[in-house]
Amino acid sequence: MIKHIFFDLDHTIWDFDRNAQETLLELYTQYELHKLGLSSAEEFIATYTENNHLLWAEYHVGKITKDVLRSERFSRTFIQLGIHPDSIPSRFEDDYVSLTPRKTNLFAGSKDVLSYLQKKYTLHIISNGFKESTLTKMEVSGLNPYFQNVIISEDVGVNKPDKAIFEYALDKAAALKHESIMIGDSIEADIRGAQNYGMKAIFFNPLNKEIPADVEWQINHLEELLQHF
């Protein structure tokens, strides 16, 4: 019997790509990036999104550090689009990191689903997001009242999918594996991480990506949780 539900934050509740897109559109105009020779905001955002996802995948499994991720994602994007390194705006990353966590776009139905689940289960966050940004997102988006614990990998010292972060989260929640389930968008970090630790997991798959055989349970919309819980 499930008593504890652990959610990922970015790309699961907090709509990372939509919030990032809003920020990047603002910064594209503010920095007049078209004057550097960029063809469009859309191409810039698409290229950044691809690079950011690839770097986060490496960060999840410990291949790169936080500093590398932050220094590389925009430098790669600008250079890939033909901008000389000397022309890259030096404050771009800092402004992005400052503005994006204050965006409040959540996936459809998030608060209704959390309100429903909160009445029956104890809810928690396990995030590989950076601490300062994660705490800002939770506060500004009004998510704190729904969750008993917010477990952030920077505090624990390891990222999902490492078993240690799941063990830490369950210990903090006084939860048992068979009473707990993980919901997240990353097959490697959230789903396989939880399953390898011995927890059940639900893959949040809003883009309806093809899933491997070891993903036992998926949802395309958060509202589907209302049918199962």
N, CA, C and O of each residue as an XYZ file, in Angstrom:
916
protein
N       0.845     -1.197      0.000
C       0.000      0.000      0.000
C       0.879      1.247      0.000
O       1.731      1.421      0.872
N       0.662      2.106     -0.986
C       1.479      3.311     -1.109
C       1.052      4.349     -0.068
O      -0.135      4.631      0.095
N       2.042      4.909      0.631
C       1.799      5.976      1.593
C       2.567      7.254      1.240
O       2.162      8.353      1.620
N       3.680      7.099      0.511
C       4.542      8.233      0.198
C       4.749      8.316     -1.315
O       5.075      7.319     -1.959
N       4.559      9.509     -1.874
C       4.802      9.742     -3.296
C       5.922     10.765     -3.425
O       5.844     11.870     -2.887
N       6.956     10.375     -4.144
C       8.118     11.238     -4.375
C       8.069     11.729     -5.818
O       8.003     10.933     -6.755
N       8.102     13.039     -5.983
C       8.057     13.648     -7.314
C       9.405     14.259     -7.665
O      10.101     14.803     -6.807
N       9.759     14.162     -8.932
C      10.778     15.028     -9.499
C      10.127     16.407     -9.683
O       8.901     16.514     -9.711
N      10.943     17.460     -9.809
C      10.390     18.813     -9.978
C      10.455     19.281    -11.417
O       9.416     19.448    -12.056
N      11.660     19.500    -11.946
C      11.819     20.023    -13.305
C      11.351     19.004    -14.336
O      11.676     17.821    -14.243
N      10.590     19.468    -15.313
C      10.064     18.630    -16.398
C       8.988     17.666    -15.925
O       8.510     16.847    -16.710
N       8.593     17.746    -14.647
C       7.553     16.857    -14.133
C       6.398     17.661    -13.547
O       5.239     17.418    -13.883
N       6.703     18.603    -12.686
C       5.702     19.532    -12.150
C       5.959     20.930    -12.699
O       5.068     21.567    -13.261
N       7.183     21.389    -12.528
C       7.592     22.717    -13.018
C       8.016     22.576    -14.471
O       8.934     21.820    -14.789
N       7.337     23.316    -15.356
C       7.538     23.147    -16.802
C       8.825     23.851    -17.238
O       8.808     25.004    -17.668
N       9.924     23.134    -17.117
C      11.254     23.695    -17.358
C      11.365     24.312    -18.746
O      11.790     25.460    -18.881
N      10.991     23.567    -19.771
C      11.205     24.055    -21.136
C      10.379     25.307    -21.424
O      10.860     26.230    -22.081
N       9.152     25.342    -20.940
C       8.306     26.519    -21.167
C       8.851     27.734    -20.419
O       8.889     28.839    -20.960
N       9.266     27.522    -19.186
C       9.814     28.628    -18.401
C      11.137     29.121    -18.978
O      11.393     30.324    -19.033
N      11.968     28.181    -19.405
C      13.234     28.559    -20.034
C      12.986     29.326    -21.321
O      13.673     30.308    -21.602
N      12.010     28.887    -22.103
C      11.708     29.563    -23.368
C      11.285     31.008    -23.125
O      11.720     31.911    -23.840
N      10.445     31.229    -22.125
C      10.011     32.596    -21.824
C      11.206     33.482    -21.477
O      11.321     34.611    -21.953
N      12.096     32.943    -20.633
C      13.279     33.709    -20.242
C      14.174     33.989    -21.434
O      14.651     35.111    -21.604
N      14.403     32.987    -22.254
C      15.303     33.149    -23.392
C      14.750     34.138    -24.416
O      15.518     34.874    -25.037
N      13.449     34.165    -24.599
C      12.854     35.156    -25.500
C      13.100     36.569    -24.974
O      13.405     37.485    -25.738
N      12.963     36.729    -23.661
C      13.220     38.040    -23.054
C      14.688     38.444    -23.224
O      14.991     39.582    -23.582
N      15.586     37.500    -22.963
C      17.011     37.802    -23.043
C      17.466     37.999    -24.487
O      18.366     38.796    -24.750
N      16.851     37.282    -25.415
C      17.186     37.449    -26.829
C      16.941     38.895    -27.248
O      17.737     39.496    -27.971
N      15.809     39.443    -26.771
C      15.485     40.844    -27.079
C      16.377     41.801    -26.299
O      16.906     42.764    -26.855
N      16.539     41.531    -25.015
C      17.335     42.422    -24.161
C      18.767     42.554    -24.664
O      19.321     43.654    -24.685
N      19.364     41.447    -25.065
C      20.758     41.447    -25.519
C      20.888     41.721    -27.016
O      21.997     41.757    -27.550
N      19.751     41.913    -27.692
C      19.751     42.187    -29.139
C      20.621     41.172    -29.873
O      21.519     41.528    -30.636
N      20.331     39.909    -29.623
C      21.182     38.847    -30.173
C      21.134     38.783    -31.695
O      22.038     38.233    -32.324
N      20.097     39.336    -32.280
C      20.058     39.337    -33.741
C      21.219     40.144    -34.320
O      21.649     39.902    -35.447
N      21.726     41.112    -33.533
C      22.841     41.920    -34.012
C      24.154     41.134    -34.037
O      25.116     41.538    -34.690
N      24.182     39.991    -33.308
C      25.375     39.127    -33.354
C      25.381     38.230    -34.581
O      26.383     37.588    -34.895
N      24.241     38.194    -35.273
C      24.150     37.358    -36.466
C      23.262     36.139    -36.307
O      23.170     35.316    -37.218
N      22.599     36.011    -35.148
C      21.684     34.884    -34.961
C      20.454     35.074    -35.829
O      19.934     36.181    -35.959
N      19.998     33.983    -36.419
C      18.927     34.095    -37.408
C      17.549     34.255    -36.785
O      16.689     34.939    -37.340
N      17.329     33.609    -35.602
C      16.017     33.720    -34.975
C      16.088     33.271    -33.524
O      16.960     32.492    -33.140
N      15.153     33.779    -32.725
C      15.057     33.341    -31.335
C      14.704     31.862    -31.272
O      15.185     31.145    -30.394
N      13.874     31.405    -32.189
C      13.434     30.011    -32.179
C      14.613     29.059    -32.377
O      14.718     28.045    -31.687
N      15.496     29.385    -33.318
C      16.663     28.529    -33.550
C      17.594     28.557    -32.341
O      18.159     27.531    -31.963
N      17.751     29.722    -31.743
C      18.597     29.844    -30.556
C      18.046     28.997    -29.417
O      18.797     28.277    -28.760
N      16.745     29.078    -29.181
C      16.129     28.324    -28.090
C      16.208     26.827    -28.351
O      16.500     26.058    -27.435
N      15.955     26.403    -29.571
C      16.012     24.975    -29.896
C      17.416     24.420    -29.713
O      17.588     23.312    -29.204
N      18.419     25.187    -30.128
C      19.807     24.736    -30.002
C      20.211     24.682    -28.531
O      20.854     23.728    -28.092
N      19.833     25.702    -27.780
C      20.110     25.700    -26.338
C      19.442     24.511    -25.652
O      20.069     23.828    -24.843
N      18.175     24.263    -25.971
C      17.429     23.186    -25.322
C      18.110     21.845    -25.544
O      18.227     21.039    -24.622
N      18.558     21.612    -26.765
C      19.256     20.358    -27.077
C      20.545     20.244    -26.265
O      20.810     19.198    -25.672
N      21.341     21.300    -26.231
C      22.590     21.266    -25.480
C      22.343     21.125    -23.982
O      23.055     20.391    -23.297
N      21.341     21.824    -23.480
C      21.046     21.767    -22.050
C      20.620     20.364    -21.624
O      21.049     19.875    -20.579
N      19.784     19.721    -22.422
C      19.333     18.365    -22.094
C      20.508     17.383    -22.095
O      20.604     16.520    -21.222
N      21.393     17.522    -23.074
C      22.551     16.627    -23.144
C      23.466     16.818    -21.931
O      23.960     15.844    -21.362
N      23.684     18.056    -21.546
C      24.555     18.332    -20.405
C      23.925     17.877    -19.092
O      24.616     17.367    -18.211
N      22.618     18.063    -18.964
C      21.956     17.578    -17.749
C      22.032     16.062    -17.639
O      22.184     15.527    -16.541
N      21.929     15.366    -18.762
C      22.053     13.908    -18.742
C      23.431     13.495    -18.223
O      23.556     12.517    -17.486
N      24.464     14.247    -18.613
C      25.813     13.957    -18.119
C      25.949     14.319    -16.642
O      26.636     13.632    -15.887
N      25.284     15.408    -16.237
C      25.342     15.825    -14.832
C      24.660     14.799    -13.922
O      25.150     14.509    -12.831
N      23.533     14.255    -14.375
C      22.810     13.263    -13.574
C      23.718     12.115    -13.138
O      23.657     11.657    -11.997
N      24.558     11.661    -14.061
C      25.377     10.475    -13.783
C      26.800     10.832    -13.361
O      27.674      9.967    -13.318
N      27.032     12.111    -13.050
C      28.303     12.513    -12.480
C      29.442     12.695    -13.457
O      30.602     12.750    -13.048
N      29.132     12.792    -14.753
C      30.192     12.959    -15.743
C      30.724     14.396    -15.784
O      31.876     14.626    -16.151
N      29.877     15.357    -15.404
C      30.298     16.747    -15.371
C      29.808     17.389    -14.080
O      28.916     16.866    -13.412
N      30.403     18.528    -13.738
C      30.016     19.249    -12.532
C      28.983     20.331    -12.859
O      28.712     20.629    -14.023
N      28.425     20.901    -11.809
C      27.501     22.028    -11.941
C      28.158     23.178    -12.698
O      27.542     23.776    -13.581
N      29.411     23.489    -12.353
C      30.101     24.604    -13.000
C      30.301     24.365    -14.487
O      30.171     25.284    -15.296
N      30.618     23.132    -14.839
C      30.802     22.802    -16.255
C      29.481     22.944    -17.002
O      29.432     23.510    -18.093
N      28.412     22.425    -16.403
C      27.098     22.526    -17.042
C      26.752     23.985    -17.321
O      26.329     24.337    -18.422
N      26.938     24.823    -16.309
C      26.547     26.223    -16.462
C      27.456     26.986    -17.420
O      27.002     27.905    -18.102
N      28.704     26.624    -17.476
C      29.617     27.342    -18.372
C      29.490     26.877    -19.819
O      29.777     27.628    -20.751
N      29.052     25.617    -19.997
C      29.053     25.032    -21.335
C      27.759     25.241    -22.111
O      27.789     25.364    -23.336
N      26.612     25.283    -21.410
C      25.359     25.201    -22.164
C      25.143     26.374    -23.111
O      24.649     26.185    -24.222
N      25.506     27.587    -22.687
C      25.340     28.718    -23.592
C      26.543     28.912    -24.499
O      26.386     29.316    -25.651
N      27.758     28.628    -23.994
C      28.923     28.768    -24.873
C      28.814     27.806    -26.048
O      29.105     28.183    -27.183
N      28.401     26.579    -25.793
C      28.204     25.616    -26.889
C      27.156     26.123    -27.867
O      27.325     26.027    -29.082
N      26.081     26.659    -27.327
C      24.971     27.106    -28.170
C      25.402     28.256    -29.076
O      25.163     28.219    -30.282
N      26.034     29.270    -28.503
C      26.470     30.415    -29.304
C      27.490     29.988    -30.366
O      27.389     30.385    -31.527
N      28.466     29.180    -29.960
C      29.510     28.760    -30.903
C      28.916     27.895    -32.008
O      29.274     28.030    -33.178
N      27.999     27.000    -31.619
C      27.349     26.134    -32.605
C      26.586     26.959    -33.643
O      26.447     26.546    -34.794
N      26.098     28.116    -33.232
C      25.341     28.977    -34.142
C      26.231     30.008    -34.841
O      25.744     30.945    -35.475
N      27.543     29.813    -34.710
C      28.472     30.620    -35.489
C      28.950     31.895    -34.831
O      29.529     32.752    -35.499
N      28.719     32.045    -33.516
C      29.143     33.252    -32.812
C      30.541     33.048    -32.234
O      30.799     32.031    -31.589
N      31.435     33.990    -32.454
C      32.796     33.886    -31.918
C      32.743     33.967    -30.394
O      31.969     34.749    -29.842
N      33.573     33.153    -29.701
C      33.567     33.164    -28.225
C      33.715     34.553    -27.612
O      33.126     34.834    -26.568
N      34.491     35.419    -28.249
C      34.692     36.769    -27.704
C      33.431     37.629    -27.770
O      33.334     38.650    -27.089
N      32.472     37.213    -28.588
C      31.238     38.004    -28.746
C      30.099     37.505    -27.853
O      29.033     38.120    -27.814
N      30.310     36.414    -27.147
C      29.261     35.865    -26.278
C      29.051     36.800    -25.083
O      30.017     37.132    -24.395
N      27.828     37.227    -24.823
C      27.577     38.139    -23.693
C      27.999     37.493    -22.368
O      27.569     36.384    -22.050
N      28.820     38.174    -21.617
C      29.415     37.587    -20.420
C      28.405     37.372    -19.289
O      28.601     36.504    -18.439
N      27.333     38.155    -19.280
C      26.347     38.063    -18.198
C      25.139     37.213    -18.570
O      24.186     37.126    -17.796
N      25.164     36.593    -19.726
C      23.970     35.898    -20.214
C      23.560     34.768    -19.280
O      22.396     34.677    -18.890
N      24.503     33.908    -18.918
C      24.203     32.783    -18.023
C      23.697     33.277    -16.679
O      22.725     32.733    -16.153
N      24.331     34.293    -16.111
C      23.914     34.815    -14.811
C      22.485     35.358    -14.867
O      21.686     35.110    -13.964
N      22.169     36.091    -15.922
C      20.815     36.626    -16.051
C      19.794     35.502    -16.231
O      18.696     35.555    -15.677
N      20.159     34.508    -16.994
C      19.273     33.361    -17.200
C      18.990     32.650    -15.875
O      17.841     32.339    -15.563
N      20.041     32.400    -15.106
C      19.896     31.698    -13.820
C      19.091     32.526    -12.824
O      18.384     31.975    -11.980
N      19.199     33.828    -12.922
C      18.451     34.709    -12.026
C      16.972     34.776    -12.382
O      16.118     34.775    -11.496
N      16.668     34.834    -13.673
C      15.296     35.048    -14.111
C      14.458     33.771    -14.192
O      13.291     33.778    -13.800
N      15.026     32.691    -14.688
C      14.233     31.504    -14.990
C      13.527     30.901    -13.775
O      12.347     30.571    -13.884
N      14.185     30.741    -12.628
C      13.496     30.113    -11.493
C      12.295     30.901    -10.983
O      11.499     30.375    -10.205
N      12.154     32.142    -11.407
C      11.038     32.962    -10.953
C       9.826     32.840    -11.882
O       8.791     33.467    -11.655
N       9.970     32.034    -12.917
C       8.837     31.733    -13.786
C       7.948     30.695    -13.093
O       8.425     29.883    -12.301
N       6.666     30.736    -13.400
C       5.721     29.928    -12.620
C       4.869     28.972    -13.449
O       3.838     28.499    -12.972
N       5.280     28.680    -14.678
C       4.505     27.749    -15.495
C       4.674     26.326    -14.977
O       5.790     25.818    -14.875
N       3.556     25.694    -14.652
C       3.547     24.300    -14.213
C       2.833     23.468    -15.267
O       2.093     24.001    -16.093
N       3.060     22.153    -15.233
C       2.333     21.276    -16.147
C       0.846     21.296    -15.801
O       0.464     21.478    -14.645
N       0.030     21.107    -16.813
C      -1.421     21.190    -16.655
C      -1.912     20.284    -15.527
O      -1.554     19.110    -15.442
N      -2.733     20.865    -14.677
C      -3.350     20.087    -13.612
C      -2.497     19.870    -12.388
O      -2.924     19.187    -11.456
N      -1.292     20.437    -12.361
C      -0.354     20.135    -11.276
C      -0.963     20.367     -9.901
O      -0.977     19.458     -9.070
N      -1.458     21.551     -9.655
C      -1.926     21.874     -8.305
C      -3.204     21.120     -7.942
O      -3.393     20.749     -6.784
N      -4.075     20.891     -8.913
C      -5.282     20.099     -8.633
C      -4.902     18.670     -8.248
O      -5.461     18.097     -7.312
N      -3.951     18.108     -8.977
C      -3.507     16.745     -8.685
C      -2.818     16.682     -7.327
O      -3.075     15.769     -6.542
N      -1.947     17.644     -7.046
C      -1.247     17.655     -5.765
C      -2.217     17.849     -4.606
O      -2.059     17.231     -3.553
N      -3.212     18.698     -4.794
C      -4.213     18.908     -3.748
C      -4.969     17.622     -3.439
O      -5.237     17.309     -2.279
N      -5.305     16.886     -4.484
C      -5.993     15.607     -4.310
C      -5.104     14.587     -3.612
O      -5.517     13.947     -2.645
N      -3.886     14.441     -4.107
C      -2.982     13.435     -3.551
C      -2.590     13.745     -2.108
O      -2.410     12.839     -1.294
N      -2.463     15.021     -1.807
C      -2.021     15.436     -0.477
C      -2.993     14.981      0.616
O      -2.597     14.787      1.765
N      -4.243     14.816      0.255
C      -5.249     14.391      1.227
C      -5.125     12.904      1.581
O      -5.624     12.459      2.615
N      -4.455     12.147      0.711
C      -4.385     10.697      0.899
C      -2.968     10.171      1.131
O      -2.787      9.081      1.674
N      -1.967     10.948      0.718
C      -0.579     10.493      0.767
C       0.309     11.624      1.288
O      -0.093     12.787      1.319
N       1.518     11.255      1.693
C       2.525     12.251      2.037
C       3.405     12.455      0.814
O       3.943     11.497      0.258
N       3.547     13.701      0.401
C       4.249     14.020     -0.842
C       5.620     14.618     -0.555
O       5.808     15.336      0.427
N       6.577     14.308     -1.435
C       7.950     14.770     -1.289
C       8.512     15.091     -2.669
O       8.018     14.597     -3.683
N       9.542     15.915     -2.696
C      10.299     16.214     -3.918
C      11.692     15.600     -3.789
O      12.320     15.687     -2.733
N      12.174     14.977     -4.874
C      13.595     14.619     -4.996
C      14.085     15.245     -6.295
O      13.652     14.859     -7.381
N      14.987     16.210     -6.178
C      15.414     16.969     -7.359
C      16.925     16.966     -7.510
O      17.666     17.098     -6.537
N      17.364     16.811     -8.755
C      18.777     17.021     -9.092
C      19.048     18.475     -9.442
O      20.179     18.832     -9.773
N      18.033     19.311     -9.374
C      18.211     20.729     -9.679
C      19.117     21.394     -8.659
O      19.302     20.896     -7.549
N      19.678     22.526     -9.054
C      20.578     23.232     -8.157
C      19.780     23.858     -7.010
O      18.646     24.297     -7.199
N      20.381     23.892     -5.832
C      19.644     24.203     -4.604
C      18.939     25.557     -4.654
O      17.730     25.637     -4.438
N      19.684     26.608     -4.935
C      19.094     27.941     -4.902
C      17.936     28.068     -5.884
O      16.892     28.630     -5.555
N      18.130     27.538     -7.097
C      17.084     27.605     -8.109
C      15.866     26.790     -7.697
O      14.731     27.235     -7.865
N      16.100     25.597     -7.159
C      14.999     24.727     -6.759
C      14.158     25.363     -5.668
O      12.930     25.340     -5.743
N      14.793     25.925     -4.664
C      14.051     26.557     -3.575
C      13.256     27.764     -4.068
O      12.141     28.008     -3.608
N      13.833     28.515     -5.005
C      13.110     29.650     -5.584
C      11.894     29.182     -6.361
O      10.806     29.737     -6.207
N      12.068     28.166     -7.195
C      10.943     27.636     -7.974
C       9.807     27.187     -7.064
O       8.641     27.495     -7.314
N      10.154     26.457     -6.007
C       9.143     25.943     -5.087
C       8.358     27.083     -4.434
O       7.133     27.028     -4.328
N       9.079     28.106     -4.004
C       8.427     29.210     -3.305
C       7.589     30.062     -4.247
O       6.414     30.315     -3.981
N       8.192     30.505     -5.346
C       7.514     31.431     -6.254
C       6.298     30.770     -6.911
O       5.289     31.430     -7.163
N       6.397     29.469     -7.185
C       5.296     28.754     -7.838
C       4.239     28.267     -6.856
O       3.247     27.665     -7.268
N       4.434     28.516     -5.574
C       3.445     28.127     -4.575
C       3.354     26.636     -4.336
O       2.274     26.124     -4.041
N       4.471     25.925     -4.457
C       4.464     24.474     -4.333
C       4.798     23.970     -2.932
O       4.486     22.827     -2.600
N       5.414     24.788     -2.124
C       5.861     24.318     -0.812
C       4.756     23.705      0.051
O       5.015     22.708      0.725
N       3.537     24.250      0.064
C       2.510     23.687      0.946
C       2.127     22.234      0.652
O       1.532     21.570      1.500
N       2.462     21.741     -0.533
C       2.060     20.392     -0.905
C       3.039     19.312     -0.432
O       2.686     18.133     -0.391
N       4.263     19.707     -0.076
C       5.322     18.718      0.124
C       5.890     18.774      1.540
O       6.175     19.842      2.082
N       6.042     17.586      2.114
C       6.632     17.492      3.443
C       8.132     17.708      3.401
O       8.690     18.379      4.269
N       8.794     17.139      2.390
C      10.246     17.254      2.266
C      10.626     17.622      0.839
O      10.006     17.177     -0.126
N      11.662     18.446      0.733
C      12.258     18.764     -0.566
C      13.711     18.321     -0.496
O      14.543     18.978      0.130
N      14.005     17.204     -1.143
C      15.345     16.626     -1.136
C      16.076     17.101     -2.386
O      15.626     16.862     -3.506
N      17.207     17.776     -2.187
C      17.970     18.333     -3.300
C      19.341     17.671     -3.341
O      20.022     17.568     -2.321
N      19.736     17.229     -4.514
C      20.954     16.427     -4.647
C      22.190     17.158     -4.131
O      23.097     16.530     -3.585
N      22.234     18.479     -4.298
C      23.386     19.238     -3.800
C      23.537     19.104     -2.289
O      24.656     19.109     -1.777
N      22.427     18.985     -1.576
C      22.485     18.804     -0.128
C      22.948     17.402      0.251
O      23.655     17.209      1.239
N      22.536     16.433     -0.553
C      22.844     15.031     -0.241
C      24.268     14.675     -0.657
O      24.927     13.863     -0.007
N      24.735     15.286     -1.741
C      26.084     15.000     -2.233
C      26.124     13.994     -3.358
O      27.199     13.682     -3.869
N      24.961     13.473     -3.758
C      24.866     12.561     -4.905
C      23.589     12.889     -5.671
O      22.635     13.431     -5.114
N      23.590     12.550     -6.954
C      22.434     12.791     -7.812
C      21.642     11.512     -8.022
O      22.182     10.411     -7.916
N      20.348     11.664     -8.323
C      19.649     10.545     -8.941
C      20.403     10.223    -10.233
O      20.757     11.160    -10.949
N      20.666      8.990    -10.570
C      20.040      7.749    -10.105
C      20.765      7.028     -8.962
O      20.444      5.872     -8.686
N      21.713      7.655     -8.301
C      22.441      6.990     -7.227
C      21.470      6.520     -6.145
O      20.606      7.277     -5.701
N      21.620      5.282     -5.732
C      20.729      4.726     -4.704
C      20.767      5.528     -3.417
O      19.791      5.549     -2.667
N      21.899      6.194     -3.153
C      22.061      6.894     -1.881
C      21.058      8.028     -1.709
O      20.628      8.307     -0.590
N      20.683      8.680     -2.798
C      19.744      9.791     -2.647
C      18.342      9.285     -2.345
O      17.588      9.933     -1.619
N      17.992      8.134     -2.898
C      16.687      7.538     -2.581
C      16.667      7.040     -1.139
O      15.671      7.198     -0.433
N      17.760      6.445     -0.713
C      17.850      5.992      0.675
C      17.739      7.175      1.626
O      17.032      7.100      2.631
N      18.425      8.254      1.318
C      18.368      9.469      2.146
C      16.935      9.999      2.203
O      16.441     10.348      3.274
N      16.270     10.057      1.042
C      14.913     10.603      0.978
C      13.929      9.763      1.781
O      13.086     10.310      2.492
N      14.027      8.453      1.677
C      13.112      7.587      2.420
C      13.395      7.639      3.919
O      12.471      7.604      4.733
N      14.652      7.720      4.273
C      14.986      7.855      5.699
C      14.410      9.146      6.265
O      13.848      9.155      7.359
N      14.550     10.221      5.526
C      14.050     11.519      5.987
C      12.531     11.510      6.103
O      11.961     12.155      6.984
N      11.887     10.781      5.213
C      10.429     10.698      5.220
C       9.906      9.620      6.169
O       8.695      9.505      6.363
N      10.801      8.830      6.759
C      10.405      7.675      7.573
C       9.487      6.764      6.759
O       8.458      6.293      7.243
N       9.891      6.531      5.510
C       9.097      5.737      4.578
C       9.814      4.434      4.245
O      11.042      4.358      4.282
N       9.032      3.418      3.922
C       9.567      2.132      3.495
C       9.446      2.007      1.976
O       8.584      2.633      1.359
N      10.315      1.198      1.387
C      10.323      1.075     -0.079
C       8.967      0.645     -0.628
O       8.479      1.214     -1.604
N       8.362     -0.360      0.000
C       7.115     -0.896     -0.547
C       5.937      0.063     -0.338
O       4.857     -0.142     -0.890
N       6.156      1.112      0.464
C       5.123      2.119      0.686
C       5.332      3.364     -0.179
O       4.587      4.337     -0.059
N       6.339      3.334     -1.046
C       6.785      4.544     -1.739
C       6.802      4.357     -3.247
O       6.983      3.247     -3.748
N       6.612      5.459     -3.960
C       6.678      5.438     -5.417
C       7.293      6.752     -5.896
O       7.084      7.803     -5.290
N       8.046      6.682     -6.981
C       8.722      7.835     -7.573
C       8.048      8.192     -8.894
O       7.732      7.309     -9.691
N       7.828      9.491     -9.129
C       7.255      9.963    -10.385
C       8.204     10.990    -10.987
O       8.544     11.977    -10.334
N       8.633     10.766    -12.223
C       9.559     11.696    -12.849
C       9.654     11.507    -14.345
O       9.117     10.550    -14.902
N      10.347     12.435    -14.993
C      10.426     12.448    -16.457
C      11.690     11.804    -17.010
O      11.786     11.567    -18.214
N      12.664     11.518    -16.145
C      13.933     10.961    -16.615
C      13.956      9.455    -16.405
O      13.878      8.977    -15.273
N      14.062      8.714    -17.492
C      14.117      7.256    -17.372
C      15.345      6.847    -16.567
O      15.264      5.985    -15.692
N      16.481      7.468    -16.866
C      17.723      7.077    -16.195
C      17.718      7.509    -14.726
O      17.953      6.694    -13.834
N      17.451      8.784    -14.483
C      17.584      9.314    -13.129
C      16.423      8.918    -12.224
O      16.638      8.453    -11.105
N      15.197      9.099    -12.705
C      14.033      8.883    -11.859
C      13.555      7.439    -11.851
O      13.362      6.848    -10.789
N      13.365      6.878    -13.030
C      12.725      5.569    -13.123
C      13.709      4.453    -12.787
O      13.469      3.665    -11.873
N      14.812      4.386    -13.522
C      15.787      3.333    -13.226
C      16.440      3.543    -11.873
O      16.757      2.580    -11.175
N      16.645      4.808    -11.499
C      17.200      5.089    -10.184
C      16.348      4.517     -9.084
O      16.850      3.841     -8.186
N      15.037      4.789     -9.149
C      14.118      4.277     -8.134
C      14.002      2.760     -8.202
O      14.042      2.086     -7.173
N      13.859      2.224     -9.404
C      13.696      0.774     -9.545
C      14.927      0.018     -9.053
O      14.800     -1.028     -8.417
N      16.103      0.535     -9.342
C      17.331     -0.127     -8.878
C      17.450     -0.085     -7.362
O      18.101     -0.938     -6.758
N      16.824      0.905     -6.754
C      16.815      0.993     -5.293
C      15.754      0.074     -4.684
O      15.818     -0.264     -3.502
N      14.787     -0.323     -5.499
C      13.745     -1.221     -5.004
C      12.385     -0.564     -4.860
O      11.485     -1.116     -4.228
N      12.236      0.614     -5.445
C      10.961      1.338     -5.407
C      10.214      1.194     -6.730
O      10.815      0.965     -7.779
N       8.907      1.331     -6.658
C       8.122      1.459     -7.868
C       8.321      2.860     -8.447
O       8.711      3.789     -7.739
N       8.047      2.994     -9.745
C       8.243      4.291    -10.389
C       7.253      4.473    -11.529
O       6.857      3.513    -12.191
N       6.861      5.730    -11.745
C       5.970      6.094    -12.849
C       6.697      7.101    -13.733
O       7.157      8.139    -13.258
N       6.795      6.787    -15.010
C       7.449      7.656    -15.986
C       6.454      8.696    -16.478
O       5.433      8.354    -17.076
N       6.755      9.975    -16.224
C       5.938     11.062    -16.751
C       6.428     11.371    -18.161
O       7.567     11.798    -18.352
N       5.561     11.153    -19.142
C       5.967     11.151    -20.546
C       5.049     12.052    -21.373
O       4.304     11.559    -22.220
N       5.094     13.370    -21.138
C       4.157     14.268    -21.833
C       4.369     14.343    -23.332
O       3.444     14.683    -24.069
N       5.573     14.032    -23.797
C       5.856     14.069    -25.232
C       5.618     12.726    -25.903
O       5.863     12.563    -27.098
N       5.134     11.761    -25.118
C       4.809     10.425    -25.633
C       5.997      9.787    -26.354
O       5.864      9.261    -27.459
N       7.151      9.847    -25.708
C       8.351      9.234    -26.264
C       8.242      7.711    -26.215
O       7.525      7.151    -25.386
N       8.959      7.063    -27.110
C       9.027      5.600    -27.066
C       9.749      5.186    -25.787
O      10.756      5.786    -25.409
N       9.231      4.170    -25.133
C       9.807      3.796    -23.844
C      10.431      2.406    -23.916
O       9.932      1.536    -24.630
N      11.529      2.195    -23.174
C      12.159      0.880    -23.141
C      11.350     -0.117    -22.309
O      10.438      0.263    -21.574
N      11.695     -1.373    -22.437
C      10.901     -2.437    -21.814
C      10.916     -2.387    -20.297
O       9.985     -2.877    -19.659
N      11.954     -1.805    -19.702
C      12.027     -1.816    -18.243
C      11.201     -0.702    -17.595
O      11.163     -0.596    -16.369
N      10.548      0.117    -18.398
C       9.612      1.108    -17.852
C       8.248      0.439    -17.747
O       7.600      0.154    -18.754
N       7.829      0.196    -16.526
C       6.623     -0.598    -16.294
C       5.344      0.231    -16.291
O       4.258     -0.301    -16.520
N       5.467      1.533    -16.032
C       4.275      2.348    -15.841
C       4.566      3.754    -16.327
O       5.547      4.367    -15.906
N       3.724      4.269    -17.208
C       3.911      5.628    -17.699
C       2.594      6.370    -17.714
O       1.526      5.763    -17.803
N       2.676      7.689    -17.627
C       1.520      8.559    -17.809
C       1.935      9.685    -18.757
O       3.100     10.082    -18.798
N       0.972     10.188    -19.508
C       1.234     11.308    -20.408
C       0.760     12.639    -19.827
O       1.208     13.706    -20.247
N      -0.146     12.564    -18.861
C      -0.688     13.751    -18.212
C      -0.761     13.498    -16.709
O      -1.073     12.387    -16.279
N      -0.478     14.513    -15.919
C      -0.512     14.339    -14.469
C      -1.907     13.964    -13.980
O      -2.042     13.258    -12.981
N      -2.946     14.430    -14.673
C      -4.313     14.104    -14.259
C      -4.588     12.607    -14.257
O      -5.508     12.148    -13.579
N      -3.799     11.838    -15.008
C      -3.979     10.387    -15.006
C      -3.749      9.786    -13.621
O      -4.261      8.710    -13.311
N      -2.976     10.488    -12.793
C      -2.727      9.983    -11.440
C      -4.015      9.903    -10.629
O      -4.119      9.089     -9.711
N      -4.990     10.736    -10.957
C      -6.255     10.725    -10.232
C      -6.983      9.394    -10.413
O      -7.743      8.974     -9.540
N      -6.750      8.737    -11.536
C      -7.399      7.462    -11.807
C      -6.757      6.304    -11.044
O      -7.393      5.282    -10.786
N      -5.480      6.487    -10.689
C      -4.733      5.384    -10.079
C      -4.584      5.525     -8.575
O      -4.339      4.536     -7.883
N      -4.726      6.734     -8.060
C      -4.516      6.966     -6.632
C      -5.775      7.525     -5.960
O      -5.771      7.779     -4.756
